[in-house]
């Protein structure tokens, strides 16, 4: 049963992800929202708190069945949750840019190479490295080794710009099973070719999804833009997998097809879920949401050789601060949920559930209105809400135990972060 919730009188404010959230003037509503324990629509499934006491957490990853690594955005700390207990001492402290505490930069993304079955595993971190005297702030992807106790042996994989910024640095990471690492970076307030604007001919390595070899950060031979590198004197175009991205807090590989999906944050009008093939152009800064709703055509976009424009497979209207996307690769919640999609948001603390269609190129919807245009408007968005009360969701993970884990934080409590486990009764 889906309950439609009355919308309170609200105004907009920025949270520490640099996203617009709603601050509600009704104190009763705020108290109920903040204090309410998370719940889900399925009566056969329960939500349990695993840990609390994290500070503005952005991403998490399991290194094994007992240990979770959690990133704190502003402190630059990698925290360890071991056997359900948050350890006092961090396992790594990075010198991150924290000049914009309430926006964007910091320790942002993590993924673990699970193909290595030994005790040591490769762990990839995406962070904004603090600049030294007379040097620019940059975003970095660095590979570490988890030796069973801590992270050692840092190796630089990729360096990306952080300026002009400071917003829209992206930061999510995901690995495929073919030795490749995908990352995403937002527009950083640039306006050029990669933002579908012709005037500026320089490639700024922004608004792009990148695909590199996990071993050393080099470009795979089959990347879509490798052949046009000679046409540009700037940028790392040979590493691009797609472009035209405003900003993203969600990347995931479909475990059935191996295809890449993302979430994309709009400015105010739309948020998106996209299915991404090599050469994808998402259309920013000319449009967000379906192209038919924007008064532009594909001829208005910058077409790099080998690119194609891809309409989102689903959109929210207006934007609600969509974050992570997770294919639930487990039977623990029941057969109906296996390999289908969960998505979180930062503004409302909602968890959304989507059933993937038979061709795995989109979703099936029970609502006829949403099925027709693949858009959930203000009156329809609650029809897709599966879980509520999670404060602001920043990450979703299928655990080694087969349960779904949710990372969230409460902006009203100085970024107090928690991890929840969702399991069947």
Helices and strands as residue ranges (DSSP letters): E 10-14, E 20-24, H 27-35, E 39-40, E 45-55, E 57-62, E 67-72, E 77-82, E 85-86, E 92-93, E 107-112, E 121-129, E 138-146, E 151-161, E 173-175, E 180-185, G 193-195, E 208-213, G 226-231, G 237-239, E 240-243, E 250-253, E 260-264, E 271-276, E 280-281, G 291-293, G 298-300, E 308-309, E 314-316, E 322-327, G 335-337, E 341-345, E 351-356, E 363-364, H 368-373, E 375-376, G 381-384, E 385-388, E 392-398, E 404-410, G 411-413, E 416-424
